[in-house]
């Protein structure tokens, strides 16, 4: 019988507040994924150093584009995602949305239907 493929899960979330209840929930979800056999990685939005996204700029035009590229590589690595963000006035936080916009602008980003 062939060996099952290892599943890689990336978690993105948290809030700018300390302590972050959202980050606590995300860590719990990633721990459950690990207990089920997945390999996981976590991106805490409070630790990101992403500039504001501008759709008129190419990746190379942003300061520290190597940092942004390393951030995007984590999304390419993952087979699945767990997103966990606080909401303010009915919408996810700006820091979370900025991270998602960078990811979705990457040519290799999957399209969700």
N, C-alpha and C positions, 0 to 999 in steps of 0.2 A: 504494500500500500504506500503511495507517495506521501511524503511528509507535507503537512499543512503549511501553507504560506504564512509567514509571520506577518501580523497586522500591526501597522504603525499608526498611532493616533496622536495628533497634535491638538493641544488645548490652547485656545486664545481667549484671554479675558482678564477679569479683575477690574478694579477701579483705582482711581488715584488716591482714594482714602486709605488710611492705615488705622485700624485693621480693615481689610476688605472682605466683607461677607461673601461677595461674588467670587473672589479668588478662593476662598475656603471651599465653596461648593464645587468649583472647577477642579480643585485638587482632589476632592472626594471622588468625583466622577472619573478622573484619570487613574486614581488608585484602584477603583473597581475594574477599569479596563485592564490594568496590569494584572490583577488577580484572575482575570479571564484569559491571560496569556498574551496580551498586547504589549508592545513596546511603546512608551509614551514620551512626549516632550511637552514642555509648557512655555508659553510666551505670556508673561505678565505685562499688561499694557502700561503699568506704572513704571516699569523698568525700560521701556522702549525709548529710543532717542530718535524717533522718526520726525523729520520736518513735516510741515503741512504739505499735503499733496496738491500739486498744480498739474492739471491735465495738459498744459502747454509745454511742460518740461519732459525731456527724455530722462531716463534713469541716470544717465551719465552727467546730466546737468545739475543734479542735486548735490549739495555738499555731502561728503562722506558716502558716496554711492556704493562703496564696497560694503558698508554696514547694511544698507538697504538690500543689496544683493544677497547677503548672508541671511537676512530676515526672510526674503522670498524663497531661498533654498529650503528652508524648513517646511514650507508649504509643499514644495515639490517632493520632499522626502515622505510625506504622510500619505497614508491610504485613506484616512478618515479624519474628521475634525469634530471637536467639541467646542462650541462657542458659548461663552458665559459672560454677559455684560449687564451692568446695572442699567436701568432706564431712568431718564430724567424727562419729565413732561411727555411721557409716552413714547420716547425714542431712545435707542442705545446711546451711551455716552460718546462724546466727540472723539475722545482718544481711541475708543474701540472702532468707531466708524472710520477714522483716519487710517488705522491699520488695515482694515478691510479694503479700503479704496486702493491702497498701495498694492495689496495682494491681487485684487480683481483687475488691476491695470497690467499685471504681469501676463505676457503672452501665453504662458503655460497654465494659467489659472483655469480650473474646470468650470464649465458652465452648468449651473443648476437649473433644472426645469421643474 
